[in-house]
Amino acid sequence: MTVSEAIAVEHMDGPAAAKAEAEFRLVYAEVFAEEPYAETPESVEANFRRFRSQVRKATFRGALARTADGEPVGIAYGYPLSPSTGWWDRLITPVSEELRREDGRRTFGLMELAVRAPWRRLGVARRLHEAVLDGTTAERVLLNARPDVEAAQAAYRSWGYRKVGEAHPWDGAALHDVMVLDLGAVRG
């Protein structure tokens, strides 16, 4: 059995992810403490205030990867974007109204995807990505990715994502690439 095969990826709804908040937090805090993210304990806490709200959404989908002995190694989560999402409003580059159109089902917003350093380059991120999207009826996936994180950029491009613009996803955020994956092309 390979190291990757020894890692279990569990799909989670909101209540299950809420119960596993400590594991999600451990992965998030460790991964995003690294450069170039340099998250602080305060920004991690702010993220998990949002997480507690996000897991209450009926449409929340999460995935948690763990070793055979239960050690958390990776996370992914998100939910379909509402018609009133502000995601598109953060773009600094204009996009068409058709691209911006949301109906609550069209676009799955991938909020986080992270794998701890010792388990990178083993296919864990791809497995998390597949697990969180398994069974979704969304037409596409939307995410923000820092352009200076080459490994993540390469993974997203290899999975079929394309850059559609640039944004500062929140006040004070570094510039991120806004990327879309057409699930129809992937399923096709």
C-alpha atoms as a printed R data frame, in Angstrom:
    type eleno elety resid chain resno       x      y       z
1   ATOM     1    CA   MET     A     1   0.000  0.000   0.000
2   ATOM     2    CA   THR     A     2   1.310  3.436  -0.941
3   ATOM     3    CA   VAL     A     3   1.336  6.385   1.445
4   ATOM     4    CA   SER     A     4  -1.484  7.972  -0.559
5   ATOM     5    CA   GLU     A     5  -3.594  4.807  -0.315
6   ATOM     6    CA   ALA     A     6  -3.078  4.788   3.466
7   ATOM     7    CA   ILE     A     7  -4.737  8.201   3.656
8   ATOM     8    CA   ALA     A     8  -8.527  8.101   3.947
9   ATOM     9    CA   VAL     A     9 -10.590 10.956   2.534
10  ATOM    10    CA   GLU     A    10 -13.971 11.434   4.166
11  ATOM    11    CA   HIS     A    11 -16.768 13.468   2.594
12  ATOM    12    CA   MET     A    12 -18.582 15.591   5.189
13  ATOM    13    CA   ASP     A    13 -21.751 17.603   5.362
14  ATOM    14    CA   GLY     A    14 -21.933 20.696   7.558
15  ATOM    15    CA   PRO     A    15 -22.744 18.984  10.873
16  ATOM    16    CA   ALA     A    16 -19.937 16.435  10.399
17  ATOM    17    CA   ALA     A    17 -17.450 19.181   9.479
18  ATOM    18    CA   ALA     A    18 -18.552 21.215  12.520
19  ATOM    19    CA   LYS     A    19 -17.713 18.226  14.741
20  ATOM    20    CA   ALA     A    20 -14.304 17.994  13.038
21  ATOM    21    CA   GLU     A    21 -13.531 21.716  13.371
22  ATOM    22    CA   ALA     A    22 -10.364 21.028  15.392
23  ATOM    23    CA   GLU     A    23  -8.948 18.906  12.562
24  ATOM    24    CA   PHE     A    24  -9.901 21.467   9.913
25  ATOM    25    CA   ARG     A    25  -8.318 24.206  12.052
26  ATOM    26    CA   LEU     A    26  -5.092 22.247  12.609
27  ATOM    27    CA   VAL     A    27  -4.565 21.765   8.857
28  ATOM    28    CA   TYR     A    28  -5.592 25.310   7.975
29  ATOM    29    CA   ALA     A    29  -3.432 26.969  10.637
30  ATOM    30    CA   GLU     A    30  -0.342 24.924   9.743
31  ATOM    31    CA   VAL     A    31  -0.608 25.295   5.964
32  ATOM    32    CA   PHE     A    32  -1.504 28.970   5.933
33  ATOM    33    CA   ALA     A    33   1.168 29.926   8.471
34  ATOM    34    CA   GLU     A    34   3.656 29.185   5.662
35  ATOM    35    CA   GLU     A    35   4.913 31.844   3.287
36  ATOM    36    CA   PRO     A    36   3.526 33.549   1.333
37  ATOM    37    CA   TYR     A    37   0.296 33.331   3.360
38  ATOM    38    CA   ALA     A    38   1.763 34.085   6.806
39  ATOM    39    CA   GLU     A    39  -1.620 33.798   8.550
40  ATOM    40    CA   THR     A    40  -1.645 34.929  12.163
41  ATOM    41    CA   PRO     A    41  -3.564 33.327  15.029
42  ATOM    42    CA   GLU     A    42  -6.025 36.222  14.716
43  ATOM    43    CA   SER     A    43  -6.634 35.612  11.002
44  ATOM    44    CA   VAL     A    44  -7.043 31.871  11.638
45  ATOM    45    CA   GLU     A    45  -9.652 32.675  14.291
46  ATOM    46    CA   ALA     A    46 -11.448 35.009  11.868
47  ATOM    47    CA   ASN     A    47 -11.479 32.247   9.250
48  ATOM    48    CA   PHE     A    48 -13.029 29.819  11.720
49  ATOM    49    CA   ARG     A    49 -15.715 32.286  12.724
50  ATOM    50    CA   ARG     A    50 -16.679 32.202   9.021
51  ATOM    51    CA   PHE     A    51 -16.288 28.397   8.984
52  ATOM    52    CA   ARG     A    52 -18.817 28.056  11.835
53  ATOM    53    CA   SER     A    53 -21.294 30.046   9.767
54  ATOM    54    CA   GLN     A    54 -20.479 28.183   6.542
55  ATOM    55    CA   VAL     A    55 -21.011 24.699   8.023
56  ATOM    56    CA   ARG     A    56 -24.570 25.713   8.920
57  ATOM    57    CA   LYS     A    57 -25.437 26.054   5.227
58  ATOM    58    CA   ALA     A    58 -27.545 23.113   4.054
59  ATOM    59    CA   THR     A    59 -25.439 22.993   0.878
60  ATOM    60    CA   PHE     A    60 -22.033 22.905   2.640
61  ATOM    61    CA   ARG     A    61 -19.679 20.168   1.435
62  ATOM    62    CA   GLY     A    62 -16.397 19.297   3.059
63  ATOM    63    CA   ALA     A    63 -13.680 16.671   2.866
64  ATOM    64    CA   LEU     A    64 -11.076 15.700   5.443
65  ATOM    65    CA   ALA     A    65  -8.031 13.512   4.740
66  ATOM    66    CA   ARG     A    66  -6.494 11.530   7.591
67  ATOM    67    CA   THR     A    67  -3.770  8.967   8.063
68  ATOM    68    CA   ALA     A    68  -4.642  5.450   9.214
69  ATOM    69    CA   ASP     A    69  -4.064  6.561  12.811
70  ATOM    70    CA   GLY     A    70  -6.420  9.539  12.414
71  ATOM    71    CA   GLU     A    71  -3.925 12.370  11.949
72  ATOM    72    CA   PRO     A    72  -5.481 15.105   9.775
73  ATOM    73    CA   VAL     A    73  -3.445 15.815   6.646
74  ATOM    74    CA   GLY     A    74  -5.714 17.821   4.352
75  ATOM    75    CA   ILE     A    75  -9.005 19.692   4.023
76  ATOM    76    CA   ALA     A    76 -11.339 21.003   1.355
77  ATOM    77    CA   TYR     A    77 -14.684 22.742   1.687
78  ATOM    78    CA   GLY     A    78 -17.158 25.030   0.046
79  ATOM    79    CA   TYR     A    79 -20.764 25.435  -1.055
80  ATOM    80    CA   PRO     A    80 -22.836 26.682  -4.007
81  ATOM    81    CA   LEU     A    81 -22.817 30.451  -4.373
82  ATOM    82    CA   SER     A    82 -26.040 32.340  -3.767
83  ATOM    83    CA   PRO     A    83 -27.510 34.720  -6.356
84  ATOM    84    CA   SER     A    84 -26.418 37.601  -4.112
85  ATOM    85    CA   THR     A    85 -22.803 36.454  -3.668
86  ATOM    86    CA   GLY     A    86 -20.241 39.226  -3.445
87  ATOM    87    CA   TRP     A    87 -17.485 37.016  -4.887
88  ATOM    88    CA   TRP     A    88 -17.687 38.552  -8.353
89  ATOM    89    CA   ASP     A    89 -17.761 42.091  -6.927
90  ATOM    90    CA   ARG     A    90 -14.192 41.703  -5.653
91  ATOM    91    CA   LEU     A    91 -12.717 41.333  -9.155
92  ATOM    92    CA   ILE     A    92 -10.463 44.150 -10.329
93  ATOM    93    CA   THR     A    93 -10.900 43.002 -13.909
94  ATOM    94    CA   PRO     A    94 -14.340 43.225 -15.528
95  ATOM    95    CA   VAL     A    95 -16.066 40.008 -16.584
96  ATOM    96    CA   SER     A    96 -19.263 39.456 -18.527
97  ATOM    97    CA   GLU     A    97 -22.669 39.408 -16.869
98  ATOM    98    CA   GLU     A    98 -23.093 35.829 -18.097
99  ATOM    99    CA   LEU     A    99 -19.949 34.763 -16.226
100 ATOM   100    CA   ARG     A   100 -21.133 36.596 -13.073
101 ATOM   101    CA   ARG     A   101 -24.655 35.105 -13.163
102 ATOM   102    CA   GLU     A   102 -25.458 33.005 -10.088
103 ATOM   103    CA   ASP     A   103 -28.657 31.178  -9.180
104 ATOM   104    CA   GLY     A   104 -27.717 29.285  -6.022
105 ATOM   105    CA   ARG     A   105 -26.865 26.105  -7.927
106 ATOM   106    CA   ARG     A   106 -24.700 27.108 -10.896
107 ATOM   107    CA   THR     A   107 -21.359 27.601  -9.154
108 ATOM   108    CA   PHE     A   108 -19.679 25.701  -6.349
109 ATOM   109    CA   GLY     A   109 -17.392 28.070  -4.430
110 ATOM   110    CA   LEU     A   110 -14.310 26.193  -3.235
111 ATOM   111    CA   MET     A   111 -13.420 28.125  -0.093
112 ATOM   112    CA   GLU     A   112 -10.381 26.144   1.034
113 ATOM   113    CA   LEU     A   113  -8.158 23.317  -0.188
114 ATOM   114    CA   ALA     A   114  -5.030 22.622   1.831
115 ATOM   115    CA   VAL     A   115  -2.625 19.745   2.484
116 ATOM   116    CA   ARG     A   116   0.031 19.695   5.197
117 ATOM   117    CA   ALA     A   117   3.624 19.696   3.865
118 ATOM   118    CA   PRO     A   118   4.615 16.067   4.662
119 ATOM   119    CA   TRP     A   119   1.692 14.760   2.590
120 ATOM   120    CA   ARG     A   120   2.024 16.967  -0.482
121 ATOM   121    CA   ARG     A   121   2.752 15.592  -3.956
122 ATOM   122    CA   LEU     A   122   0.976 12.325  -3.130
123 ATOM   123    CA   GLY     A   123  -2.329 13.090  -4.840
124 ATOM   124    CA   VAL     A   124  -4.091 14.017  -1.592
125 ATOM   125    CA   ALA     A   125  -5.205 17.439  -2.858
126 ATOM   126    CA   ARG     A   126  -6.729 15.877  -5.978
127 ATOM   127    CA   ARG     A   127  -8.557 13.296  -3.867
128 ATOM   128    CA   LEU     A   128  -9.892 16.024  -1.551
129 ATOM   129    CA   HIS     A   129 -10.987 18.076  -4.558
130 ATOM   130    CA   GLU     A   130 -12.786 15.077  -6.072
131 ATOM   131    CA   ALA     A   131 -14.425 14.179  -2.743
132 ATOM   132    CA   VAL     A   132 -15.788 17.655  -2.059
133 ATOM   133    CA   LEU     A   133 -17.229 17.828  -5.582
134 ATOM   134    CA   ASP     A   134 -18.535 14.247  -5.716
135 ATOM   135    CA   GLY     A   135 -22.235 14.326  -6.508
136 ATOM   136    CA   THR     A   136 -22.466 18.086  -6.977
137 ATOM   137    CA   THR     A   137 -24.856 19.255  -9.662
138 ATOM   138    CA   ALA     A   138 -23.062 22.596 -10.089
139 ATOM   139    CA   GLU     A   139 -21.997 23.552 -13.613
140 ATOM   140    CA   ARG     A   140 -18.664 24.926 -12.455
141 ATOM   141    CA   VAL     A   141 -16.297 25.521  -9.563
142 ATOM   142    CA   LEU     A   142 -14.916 28.927  -8.609
143 ATOM   143    CA   LEU     A   143 -11.856 29.563  -6.441
144 ATOM   144    CA   ASN     A   144  -9.305 32.213  -5.600
145 ATOM   145    CA   ALA     A   145  -5.632 31.234  -5.748
146 ATOM   146    CA   ARG     A   146  -2.526 33.229  -5.082
147 ATOM   147    CA   PRO     A   147  -0.482 33.541  -8.283
148 ATOM   148    CA   ASP     A   148   2.767 33.215  -6.308
149 ATOM   149    CA   VAL     A   149   1.986 29.697  -5.053
150 ATOM   150    CA   GLU     A   150   3.269 27.771  -8.036
151 ATOM   151    CA   ALA     A   151   2.386 24.243  -6.858
152 ATOM   152    CA   ALA     A   152  -1.262 25.150  -6.303
153 ATOM   153    CA   GLN     A   153  -1.423 27.011  -9.615
154 ATOM   154    CA   ALA     A   154   0.047 24.014 -11.447
155 ATOM   155    CA   ALA     A   155  -2.414 21.627  -9.784
156 ATOM   156    CA   TYR     A   156  -5.423 23.775 -10.601
157 ATOM   157    CA   ARG     A   157  -4.363 24.178 -14.238
158 ATOM   158    CA   SER     A   158  -3.756 20.420 -14.563
159 ATOM   159    CA   TRP     A   159  -7.286 19.783 -13.230
160 ATOM   160    CA   GLY     A   160  -8.770 22.068 -15.900
161 ATOM   161    CA   TYR     A   161  -9.168 25.415 -14.115
162 ATOM   162    CA   ARG     A   162  -8.750 28.595 -16.124
163 ATOM   163    CA   LYS     A   163  -8.069 32.096 -14.897
164 ATOM   164    CA   VAL     A   164 -10.971 34.486 -15.528
165 ATOM   165    CA   GLY     A   165  -9.769 37.520 -13.593
166 ATOM   166    CA   GLU     A   166  -7.983 38.880 -10.558
167 ATOM   167    CA   ALA     A   167  -9.342 39.971  -7.206
168 ATOM   168    CA   HIS     A   168  -8.553 41.046  -3.688
169 ATOM   169    CA   PRO     A   169 -10.980 38.560  -2.046
170 ATOM   170    CA   TRP     A   170 -11.179 40.552   1.186
171 ATOM   171    CA   ASP     A   171  -9.983 43.926   2.396
172 ATOM   172    CA   GLY     A   172  -6.209 43.893   2.723
173 ATOM   173    CA   ALA     A   173  -5.821 40.607   0.807
174 ATOM   174    CA   ALA     A   174  -3.027 40.032  -1.671
175 ATOM   175    CA   LEU     A   175  -4.017 39.831  -5.309
176 ATOM   176    CA   HIS     A   176  -5.491 36.416  -6.195
177 ATOM   177    CA   ASP     A   177  -6.265 34.768  -9.501
178 ATOM   178    CA   VAL     A   178  -9.974 33.995  -9.870
179 ATOM   179    CA   MET     A   179 -10.202 30.566 -11.487
180 ATOM   180    CA   VAL     A   180 -13.107 28.561 -12.894
181 ATOM   181    CA   LEU     A   181 -13.432 24.857 -13.651
182 ATOM   182    CA   ASP     A   182 -16.204 23.894 -16.090
183 ATOM   183    CA   LEU     A   183 -17.600 20.674 -14.624
184 ATOM   184    CA   GLY     A   184 -19.478 19.915 -17.837
185 ATOM   185    CA   ALA     A   185 -16.134 19.525 -19.606
186 ATOM   186    CA   VAL     A   186 -14.795 17.344 -16.769
187 ATOM   187    CA   ARG     A   187 -17.917 15.125 -16.665
188 ATOM   188    CA   GLY     A   188 -18.288 15.089 -20.452
